[in-house]
Amino acid sequence: MKVDKIRIEKFLLEIKQDIRELEDFLKRDLKDKMTINAIRYNLVEMVEASCNILQHILAKDKGIASGGYLETIERAKENNIITTLIYKPVRIFFEFRNALIHRYWQIGDELLLKQTKTNYKVFYKFIEGIEKYLVKSKPR
């Protein structure tokens, strides 16, 4: 089966919109709890859209089923869908997503903001990498 380019582009658009919102939130009062919660929500959305893209490509282009978020990003790296340079910082956000949703441990606002400010731009590289992958794989 072929990768559905329209489906992937929809998720890429969601990530782009979330990045713009995130950048706006990062300009606001970062001591405000509502701003922090909005940042958390945007990160969760970005990771979920990224994971949906990777799961779709793995299934349709590689014939590989993947389970959770961390397994998906591992398999995407192993199958050269994303590079190691993209994998490492994006994986941090995948881990954050699990922690934020399942509350495996509490992520302090300070750590969340530091990681977000330092690494969120990797999602631009993620988008670029997926767009290149789509051109290379010639999906429908």
C-alpha positions in Angstrom: 0.0 0.0 0.0 1.0 3.6 -0.6 1.4 6.4 1.8 -1.5 8.8 1.7 0.1 12.2 1.0 -3.1 14.1 1.7 -3.4 12.5 5.2 0.3 13.3 5.9 0.0 16.9 4.7 -3.0 17.4 7.0 -0.9 16.3 10.0 2.0 18.5 8.9 -0.4 21.5 8.7 -1.5 20.7 12.3 2.1 20.7 13.5 2.8 24.0 11.7 -0.2 25.6 13.3 0.8 24.2 16.8 4.4 25.6 16.3 3.0 29.1 15.5 0.8 28.9 18.6 3.7 27.6 20.7 5.9 30.5 19.6 3.2 32.9 20.6 2.8 31.4 24.0 6.6 31.5 24.6 6.4 35.3 24.2 3.9 35.6 27.0 4.2 35.6 30.8 5.8 32.2 31.4 4.9 32.3 35.1 1.2 32.3 34.2 -0.3 28.8 34.7 -2.7 29.1 31.8 0.2 29.8 29.5 2.1 26.8 30.8 -0.9 24.6 30.3 -1.4 25.9 26.8 2.3 25.1 26.0 1.8 21.6 27.4 -1.3 21.1 25.2 0.5 22.3 22.1 3.3 19.9 22.7 0.9 17.0 23.1 -0.8 17.9 19.9 2.5 18.2 18.0 3.7 14.9 19.2 0.4 13.1 18.5 0.4 14.5 14.9 4.1 13.5 14.5 3.4 10.0 15.7 0.3 9.7 13.4 2.6 10.6 10.5 5.3 8.1 11.5 2.8 5.3 12.2 1.1 5.8 8.8 4.4 5.8 6.9 5.7 2.7 8.8 2.5 0.8 8.1 1.9 1.9 4.5 5.4 2.2 3.1 7.3 -0.3 5.3 4.6 -2.8 6.3 5.5 -2.3 9.9 3.0 -2.0 12.7 4.0 0.0 15.7 2.4 0.3 19.1 3.2 3.2 21.4 4.8 6.6 20.8 8.3 5.6 21.8 8.2 2.4 19.8 7.0 4.4 16.8 9.8 6.9 16.8 12.4 4.1 17.4 11.1 2.2 14.3 11.0 5.4 12.3 14.6 6.0 13.0 15.6 2.4 12.4 13.8 2.5 9.0 15.4 5.8 7.9 12.1 7.8 8.0 13.7 10.3 10.3 17.4 11.0 10.9 19.3 10.6 14.2 19.6 14.4 14.4 15.8 14.7 14.3 15.2 11.6 16.4 17.1 12.6 19.5 15.3 15.9 20.3 11.9 14.8 19.0 12.1 11.7 21.3 12.4 14.0 24.3 9.0 15.5 23.4 7.6 12.0 22.8 8.7 11.1 26.4 7.2 14.4 27.7 4.0 13.6 26.0 3.7 10.3 27.8 4.5 11.9 31.1 2.1 14.7 30.5 -0.8 12.4 29.5 -0.1 9.5 31.9 1.5 11.5 34.7 4.3 8.9 35.1 6.2 11.6 36.9 5.6 15.3 37.3 7.4 17.5 34.8 8.2 20.8 36.4 7.4 24.0 34.6 11.1 25.0 34.6 12.2 21.8 32.9 9.3 21.9 30.4 10.1 25.5 29.4 13.8 24.9 29.1 13.4 21.8 26.8 10.7 23.5 24.8 12.7 26.7 24.2 15.8 24.8 23.4 14.4 22.1 21.2 10.9 22.9 19.8 12.4 24.1 16.5 13.3 20.5 15.7 9.7 20.1 14.6 10.6 22.4 11.6 13.3 19.9 10.8 10.8 17.0 11.3 8.4 18.6 8.8 11.2 19.2 6.3 12.4 15.6 6.7 8.9 14.2 6.2 8.3 16.4 3.1 11.6 15.1 1.6 10.5 11.6 2.4 7.2 12.1 0.6 9.0 13.4 -2.5 11.4 10.4 -2.4 8.7 7.8 -1.9 6.3 9.3 -4.4 3.0 8.6 -2.5 -0.4 8.9 -4.1 
